[in-house]
């Protein structure tokens, strides 16, 4: 069992997860799930469940929180706490990370051999400093800089993006995992962060695949963008050429909307 100081910290993190759970985007299941990850200096990072009309493209709360931390340049997670019992999938996700974790409660994991957790202090601010880019060239340059934060041990293929919202600029990078089904692309990373912070919808997105001048959102990201970034302008890096612009609707014409899957439509 964790020592009393850890119990107090876990209780504080549970309260933060409970406070943010209503931001979850769960039109299909209604499961308002949230997770808070604690970093080594006491900074904490929330993440909420984000569903999609294509159910398998679900962004779990833990993956959302962890990928937000990575996009902010932080991988030093020392504890994970949810507002609900964490499923075996969460434990499997954690066990493949560079840090080892022990399960200390149905809803909590602590880094192995860590005697005392840091006292939670501030919530991570995921927003980038500054105003929106003046033009698409500046936006792509910023995305290229963000791409250096990508965690890509499986592919060595960094991707970075900057999501423009009314509340500010949010970074996204691809965050890889030894179980490839748990990999999260940069675009979905940024979208998940925006929903957790109540900053959706997106106005624009700047995207770079630094090793592929022809890179564009994968099919999974196109589906998520079509549902959660409708009408946004996507600027795609084309190397030495001018960035290419498209909307999610142009990238995925006839996207599945899932309207018939909403509970109200099934009654």
Secondary structure as the mmCIF struct_conf table of DSSP 4:
data_model
#
loop_
_struct_conf.conf_type_id
_struct_conf.id
_struct_conf.beg_label_comp_id
_struct_conf.beg_label_asym_id
_struct_conf.beg_label_seq_id
_struct_conf.end_label_comp_id
_struct_conf.end_label_asym_id
_struct_conf.end_label_seq_id
HELX_RH_AL_P HELX_RH_AL_P1 UNK A 4 UNK A 20
HELX_RH_3T_P HELX_RH_3T_P1 UNK A 21 UNK A 23
STRN STRN1 UNK A 25 UNK A 25
TURN_TY1_P TURN_TY1_P1 UNK A 27 UNK A 29
STRN STRN2 UNK A 34 UNK A 39
TURN_TY1_P TURN_TY1_P2 UNK A 40 UNK A 41
BEND BEND1 UNK A 42 UNK A 42
STRN STRN3 UNK A 44 UNK A 48
STRN STRN4 UNK A 50 UNK A 50
BEND BEND2 UNK A 53 UNK A 54
HELX_RH_3T_P HELX_RH_3T_P2 UNK A 55 UNK A 57
STRN STRN5 UNK A 59 UNK A 59
HELX_RH_AL_P HELX_RH_AL_P2 UNK A 61 UNK A 71
TURN_TY1_P TURN_TY1_P3 UNK A 72 UNK A 73
STRN STRN6 UNK A 77 UNK A 82
BEND BEND3 UNK A 83 UNK A 84
HELX_LH_PP_P HELX_LH_PP_P1 UNK A 85 UNK A 87
HELX_RH_AL_P HELX_RH_AL_P3 UNK A 88 UNK A 95
TURN_TY1_P TURN_TY1_P4 UNK A 96 UNK A 96
BEND BEND4 UNK A 97 UNK A 99
STRN STRN7 UNK A 101 UNK A 105
TURN_TY1_P TURN_TY1_P5 UNK A 106 UNK A 107
STRN STRN8 UNK A 108 UNK A 111
TURN_TY1_P TURN_TY1_P6 UNK A 112 UNK A 113
BEND BEND5 UNK A 116 UNK A 116
HELX_LH_PP_P HELX_LH_PP_P2 UNK A 117 UNK A 120
HELX_LH_PP_P HELX_LH_PP_P3 UNK A 122 UNK A 122
STRN STRN9 UNK A 123 UNK A 123
HELX_LH_PP_P HELX_LH_PP_P4 UNK A 124 UNK A 124
STRN STRN10 UNK A 127 UNK A 128
BEND BEND6 UNK A 129 UNK A 130
HELX_LH_PP_P HELX_LH_PP_P5 UNK A 131 UNK A 133
BEND BEND7 UNK A 134 UNK A 135
HELX_RH_AL_P HELX_RH_AL_P4 UNK A 136 UNK A 147
TURN_TY1_P TURN_TY1_P7 UNK A 148 UNK A 149
STRN STRN11 UNK A 151 UNK A 151
TURN_TY1_P TURN_TY1_P8 UNK A 153 UNK A 155
STRN STRN12 UNK A 159 UNK A 165
TURN_TY1_P TURN_TY1_P9 UNK A 166 UNK A 167
STRN STRN13 UNK A 168 UNK A 173
STRN STRN14 UNK A 175 UNK A 175
BEND BEND8 UNK A 178 UNK A 179
HELX_RH_3T_P HELX_RH_3T_P3 UNK A 180 UNK A 182
STRN STRN15 UNK A 184 UNK A 184
HELX_RH_AL_P HELX_RH_AL_P5 UNK A 186 UNK A 196
TURN_TY1_P TURN_TY1_P10 UNK A 197 UNK A 198
HELX_LH_PP_P HELX_LH_PP_P6 UNK A 200 UNK A 200
BEND BEND9 UNK A 201 UNK A 201
STRN STRN16 UNK A 202 UNK A 209
TURN_TY1_P TURN_TY1_P11 UNK A 210 UNK A 211
TURN_TY1_P TURN_TY1_P12 UNK A 213 UNK A 214
HELX_RH_AL_P HELX_RH_AL_P6 UNK A 219 UNK A 228
BEND BEND10 UNK A 229 UNK A 229
TURN_TY1_P TURN_TY1_P13 UNK A 230 UNK A 231
HELX_LH_PP_P HELX_LH_PP_P7 UNK A 232 UNK A 232
STRN STRN17 UNK A 233 UNK A 236
TURN_TY1_P TURN_TY1_P14 UNK A 239 UNK A 240
BEND BEND11 UNK A 241 UNK A 241
HELX_LH_PP_P HELX_LH_PP_P8 UNK A 242 UNK A 243
STRN STRN18 UNK A 244 UNK A 247
HELX_RH_AL_P HELX_RH_AL_P7 UNK A 248 UNK A 251
TURN_TY1_P TURN_TY1_P15 UNK A 252 UNK A 254
HELX_RH_3T_P HELX_RH_3T_P4 UNK A 259 UNK A 261
BEND BEND12 UNK A 262 UNK A 262
HELX_RH_3T_P HELX_RH_3T_P5 UNK A 263 UNK A 266
#
